[in-house]
Amino acid sequence: MIKLLAVIERDMKKFMRNPVVILMSLMMPLLYLVILGNSFQGKFKGLPVAVVNQDSGTYAIRVMENLRALEAGTKTVNILYLKDRNKAVNGVRNGIYKAALVIPPDFSKRIVLSRKPEIGLFLDNTDNISAEAIRNAIGGSIRAIRQEYLPVREKLDEIYLRSTDLYSMVDYYQSLVPGVVIMAIFLGTMISGVFNLVMDKFLGINESYLLAPVSRGVIVLGLIISGLTITTITALAVFGISMLITGIPFSRGIDQGISIIIVVVLTTMALLSMMFVFLGRANHPRVVGIFSGFLNVIFFFPSGAVYPIESFPNWLKAFAKINPEAYAVHALKTILFKDAGFRIISSDILFLIAFTAIMMSLAIVTFKRTL
């Protein structure tokens, strides 16, 4: 019994001597609650929908009134009014809007003449969950105008919402592939790069290269490049296996493959550099283990990998704008599901390059080349 108590006392003293572990043990459950609670809110809110109303008739006005009521009530959609139909549809293709609703010029006239009036709904179905939410919400609001304004003797199904998927069908499992790849990159950065430095410090074998005539920049870059090699190979392997499992085709061949490799490499560099900034001065692998769960929640769930960023609260949207994983997920989804080239993902690429440059500089400056 005395030996047992001695072991317990020793382990408790080791834990109490590490304030970082104590602090993170308290903060992580709270951060899980806050981040997860706001990333998976259940109801979609603020999904951007472009509306082009080409009809000035009575029924077109009623459709607009119902859409405004939908925006103000359940707040599922955020209506943006445009005049150019092509601009609205291209905005969906480029990821600016989740959908585009087009009311044709003869809409009200067709209702009066009972000629099967139609409204066009162009959806970004690469995000299948939010696409269905928009389809159901707008479809319900349009059907409601017949019930609210027309006599009982008239048919309720005369207005037809003709929805058009702009891309090939993407099921739920396929939509998760970009997020899975980013998760693989994150895990790779946690077991390579700066983690090796922490382990060397813990084992006391880092003195060999600290005493060698090499600069801080050489040490940091060497560890990041080795981690880049390991993580990139792992992420691409996960990517290939995921595509085989989910049945995602390579529609553009070599061009698409090169684009994917560039995004994976830049994302890996960005995360490895960031990890070096956070953990470059850590001395115990336990700190790395704690930070892995902490950073995973903070960066992965608000990235848009499993839930659209447009439905986040404003403070979480603001964080997503500086979250490198959000740009990586958007770029991979655009390449995979929209057959897009570098022009569409240029802003994502530029952000990842800038983020990597900033983090790399900070990592070199803050690295302590002493015991």
KAZIPE-V279522 format. One line per field, one symbol per residue. phi: phi as a letter, one per 20 degrees, with the letter a starting at -180 (. if undefined). Layout:
BEGIN
phi=???
END
This chain:
BEGIN
phi=.ffffffffffffffffdfffffffefggffgfffffeedenefcmffcecddecdfffffffffffffffeefmfddececdefffffffffenfceacdceffdffffffeldlfccecddeefdfffffffgfffgffffffffecdfffefedfedeeecefcffceffffeggfffffffffffedcmfffffffffemdeffefeffceffffffffffffffffffffffffffffffenfeefdmfgfffffffffffffffffffffffdfdfdcffffffffffffffeffeenfcbfffeffgfffffffdefffffffffffffddledfffdffffffffffffffffffffefeebf
END
